[in-house]
Amino acid sequence: MKKVIGIFGSPRAHGNSDILLNHAIQGAASSGADTEKIIIRDLHIAPCNSCSGCFEKGNCVINDDMEKIYSQLVAADGIIVASPIYFMGLSAQLKTLIDRCQAFWARKYILHSPIRESGRIARGFLIATAARNGGEDLFTGAVKTIRSFFHVLDTRYTGELLCSGLEEKGAVNKRRELLQQAFDRGKRLLDV
Ligand SMILES: Cc1cc2nc3c(=O)[nH]c(=O)nc-3n(C[C@H](O)[C@H](O)[C@H](O)COP(=O)(O)O)c2cc1C
């Protein structure tokens, strides 16, 4: 069975990115995938300390909840990332997880090891929510970081659902078209 993981980056439970991610995960489940949601705010993940310890064997020297996430990222066929926009970028919780993937960078570019057995490529997309009503570059930073994260993870960036004009918790419930788009994207994620 194909595996899809949803990485939830907001500290706000039941907020906009949470609701959209849940719809995307339901969509993926409706296509027959085995789904799992990773709630970063419930985990203990220290920031990368740039010690270069991972350059030796491709494993991070810090022992915390990232250990399980490394295996989940490798096992995944699909990765859905959801984050609010904070100061024009991703949430700190999500960025901390991403920075710890420097261990994958080391595996790939220093040790020349594949990320997944037989070079399997996963697929993924980004869901981002922001209060501002559009505007140039609102999502640019987030998209660039997720593209780079997926690149290092041998994961094809299949697109994004960028939702502006969402400030209060749960505001997205009034935007039925966005909920439907999240579901549909999740459902189609692993389509050939
Ligand atoms: C620390 C912080 C920084 C924020 N920075 C921005 C920003 O730069 N641009 C913006 O449009 N909204 C910003 N917002 C608003 C959130 O992106 C918005 O409310 C979003 O819908 C929250 O998603 P959530 O409900 O999933 O947490 C910020 C909110 C917080 C708490």
The ligand as an ORCA input file, in Angstrom:
! r2SCAN-3c Opt
* xyz 0 1
  C       3.827     35.026     13.967
  C       2.855     35.260     12.853
  C       3.328     35.838     11.680
  C       2.450     36.041     10.611
  N       2.954     36.581      9.435
  C       2.120     36.765      8.393
  C       2.618     37.324      7.163
  O       3.794     37.651      7.003
  N       1.732     37.508      6.143
  C       0.412     37.155      6.260
  O      -0.337     37.352      5.303
  N      -0.085     36.582      7.401
  C       0.735     36.394      8.466
  N       0.249     35.815      9.624
  C      -1.148     35.319      9.670
  C      -1.273     33.809      9.400
  O      -0.479     33.408      8.303
  C      -2.741     33.443      9.091
  O      -3.580     33.798     10.168
  C      -2.906     31.959      8.776
  O      -4.192     31.715      8.236
  C      -2.724     31.089     10.027
  O      -2.822     29.732      9.672
  P      -3.216     28.636     10.777
  O      -4.639     28.955     11.172
  O      -3.117     27.339     10.063
  O      -2.256     28.753     11.904
  C       1.074     35.643     10.719
  C       0.613     35.083     11.926
  C       1.487     34.901     12.986
  C       0.970     34.289     14.279
*
